[in-house]
Amino acid sequence: MNAPEKLPASPDPHVMQTYGRLPFALSHGQGCWVWDTEGRKYLDGLGGIAVNTLGHAHPRLVPALQEQIGKLIHSSNYYHVPLQEQLAAKLCELSGLSKVFFCSTGLEANEAAIKIARKFGHDKGIERPEIVVYERAFHGRSIATLSATGNPKVQAGFGPLVEGFPRVPLNDVPAIEKLAATNPNIVAVFLEVIQGEGGINPATVDYLRAVRKLCDERGWLLMLDEVQCGLGRTGKWFAHQWAGIRPDVMPLAKGLGSGVPVGAVVCGPRAADVFGPGNHGTTFGGNPLAMRAGVETLRIMEEDGLLENAARVGGQLKEALQRELGGVAGVVEVRGQGLMLGIELARPCGELLGRAAQAGLLLSVTADKVIRLVPSLILSADEAAQMVAILVPLVKAFLAEKPQS
Ligand SMILES: Cc1ncc(COP(=O)(O)O)c(C=O)c1O
């Protein structure tokens, strides 16, 4: 038995109860392994929810960040930040896009994208610009990004929501064409290439190409939220690259700083100059520590072939899960790409979070019924096999039980 089974009787009185937490705290990590404060060891299938690109305590990232902390953590956007210029140039090289705005989180990157789309519309003379969004999407928890999110649970209690987000189902070309034909105020389409929080739901290559074409025909912005699926996770730098298309606006965050908060909005020529001086800003965004984390993360990913690793080990992991769980009653589907995988079960399975931790594996459950694995991109084939060896018996045992009513 690994983690304790019961939640502590009295949650901390001073921390807001916004999360359902498991009853242990992590103290340190090494590669894809973490230890809690009681000395129990876990294989990390969660990677800080797709954040710890390079795993824990990476031997080349840690000294680089220590050096940066000793020099300059934060300056201000009153001044040039050479590391910002360096990271922006790298992101443009990798994406084929042209300009970047830096912030600190995914929702901030998405807020910036929404503002760009609205101003893009106003600049064209559209007074009430609207942005097409998706069922089951997740874009963050600020008022605007939760309004764009397609999950009533996230929105409940926070109305009135921000208007101007007509919603369509994913991978349904006629639905968006119908909307295009009837709504003259649309200025952008905003979607995750693989929906993460919504249950690991990939947009198909054909759908992405069709939406790119529609955006070109209509003069809309294609805005691809790659906060979770981007930065090597699927085996390409950005998940949309599998479809051979380019977005006009691409929000990033999570994996970019390998644990240091870094967000970015990367824009192509149609959107790159929409913001002018005074239109947008943030205190922390693009600070030297964050930028150094981004520069070093991308450098190490390249040097160590982590895209290839994500594709190869992710492929092996998916194959093994499909082989072991494919025919099991109650398993709906194993899906996803690279190291962004979901196992959909026929019934809610939130309790597997605690059971997996007890068995020494960290993972998440999203959209109630989908077990999600988003480990670090350094995961080895042997570690992937260990993950399967822990997870498969847990899922089988869970499905063999009578559902609690
Ligand atoms: C696709 C996507 N966009 C945006 C966000 C919000 O990012 P953050 O939690 O950093 O605000 C998330 C977080 O899970 C996400 O998965």
Ligand as a Chemical Component Dictionary entry (heavy atoms), coordinates in Angstrom:
data_LIG
# 
_chem_comp.id                   LIG 
_chem_comp.type                 NON-POLYMER 
_chem_comp.pdbx_formal_charge   0 
_chem_comp.three_letter_code    LIG 
# 
loop_
_chem_comp_atom.comp_id 
_chem_comp_atom.atom_id 
_chem_comp_atom.alt_atom_id 
_chem_comp_atom.type_symbol 
_chem_comp_atom.charge 
_chem_comp_atom.model_Cartn_x 
_chem_comp_atom.model_Cartn_y 
_chem_comp_atom.model_Cartn_z 
_chem_comp_atom.pdbx_ordinal 
LIG C1 C1 C 0 -6.229 23.610 -23.206 1  
LIG C2 C2 C 0 -6.092 24.441 -21.967 2  
LIG N1 N1 N 0 -6.194 25.773 -22.069 3  
LIG C3 C3 C 0 -6.073 26.561 -20.994 4  
LIG C4 C4 C 0 -5.845 26.041 -19.745 5  
LIG C5 C5 C 0 -5.725 26.953 -18.558 6  
LIG O1 O1 O 0 -4.397 27.013 -18.178 7  
LIG P1 P1 P 0 -4.015 27.580 -16.709 8  
LIG O2 O2 O 0 -4.504 26.572 -15.729 9  
LIG O3 O3 O 0 -2.509 27.692 -16.746 10 
LIG O4 O4 O 0 -4.670 28.885 -16.573 11 
LIG C6 C6 C 0 -5.728 24.664 -19.591 12 
LIG C7 C7 C 0 -5.518 24.069 -18.260 13 
LIG O5 O5 O 0 -5.752 22.918 -18.023 14 
LIG C8 C8 C 0 -5.849 23.835 -20.731 15 
LIG O6 O6 O 0 -5.769 22.501 -20.655 16 
# 
loop_
_chem_comp_bond.comp_id 
_chem_comp_bond.atom_id_1 
_chem_comp_bond.atom_id_2 
_chem_comp_bond.value_order 
_chem_comp_bond.pdbx_ordinal 
LIG C1 C2 SING 1  
LIG C2 N1 SING 2  
LIG C2 C8 DOUB 3  
LIG N1 C3 DOUB 4  
LIG C3 C4 SING 5  
LIG C4 C5 SING 6  
LIG C4 C6 DOUB 7  
LIG C5 O1 SING 8  
LIG O1 P1 SING 9  
LIG P1 O2 DOUB 10 
LIG P1 O3 SING 11 
LIG P1 O4 SING 12 
LIG C6 C7 SING 13 
LIG C6 C8 SING 14 
LIG C7 O5 DOUB 15 
LIG C8 O6 SING 16 
# 
